């Protein structure tokens, strides 16, 4: 949740979806949080969570394993 607060949506600017925080971003923590949130929003359904993140199913499973979220 805290990681996502640092990203501001920019709906009027098509060049970027988010504005990164000035202090930088811990990518691995951000990615892990996105994976976890996608699973929660899709009630643990990995197929739906992968589609939600627009990831291939195998890529999604790889990332779950990488962050020990399985």
C-alpha positions as a printed Julia matrix, in Angstrom:
70×3 Matrix{Float64}:
  0.0     0.0     0.0
  2.77    2.45    0.94
  4.64    1.69   -2.26
  1.62    2.43   -4.38
  1.01    5.75   -2.6
  4.3     7.04   -4.0
  3.04    6.62   -7.54
  0.72    9.29   -8.86
 -1.61    8.58  -11.72
 -1.23   11.01  -14.63
 -4.48   10.7   -16.62
 -3.85   13.85  -18.7
 -0.38   12.82  -19.84
 -0.29    9.9   -22.27
  3.51    9.63  -22.11
  3.53    8.15  -18.6
  1.03    6.27  -16.49
  2.85    7.01  -13.22
  5.17    9.61  -11.8
  7.96    7.93   -9.88
  8.8     9.28   -6.43
 11.91   11.47   -6.23
 13.53    9.12   -3.71
 13.36    6.23   -6.18
 11.56    2.93   -6.05
 12.39   -0.51   -4.69
 11.31   -2.45   -7.78
 11.3    -5.9    -6.18
  9.14   -4.74   -3.26
  6.81   -2.98   -5.71
  6.5    -6.05   -7.94
  5.9    -8.34   -4.95
  3.17   -6.02   -3.67
  1.51   -5.93   -7.11
  1.51   -9.73   -7.31
  0.11  -10.06   -3.81
 -2.58   -7.44   -4.42
 -3.59   -9.07   -7.72
 -4.01  -12.42   -5.97
 -6.12  -10.84   -3.22
 -8.32   -8.96   -5.69
 -8.91  -12.18   -7.61
 -9.55  -14.32   -4.52
 -6.41  -16.4    -5.0
 -7.24  -17.32   -8.61
 -3.82  -17.31  -10.3
 -5.18  -17.36  -13.85
 -7.33  -14.29  -13.23
 -4.54  -12.54  -11.31
 -2.13  -13.07  -14.2
 -4.65  -11.66  -16.67
 -5.33   -8.75  -14.3
 -1.61   -7.85  -14.45
 -1.47   -8.6   -18.19
  1.17  -11.27  -17.62
  1.38  -14.67  -19.21
  0.44  -17.42  -16.79
  3.93  -18.97  -16.75
  5.56  -15.56  -16.21
  3.15  -14.94  -13.35
  3.98  -18.31  -11.75
  7.71  -17.6   -12.14
  7.31  -14.31  -10.27
  5.22  -15.94   -7.53
  7.99  -18.49   -7.06
 10.68  -15.79   -7.16
  9.04  -13.92   -4.27
  7.9   -17.1    -2.5
  4.24  -16.16   -2.82
  3.07  -19.66   -3.76
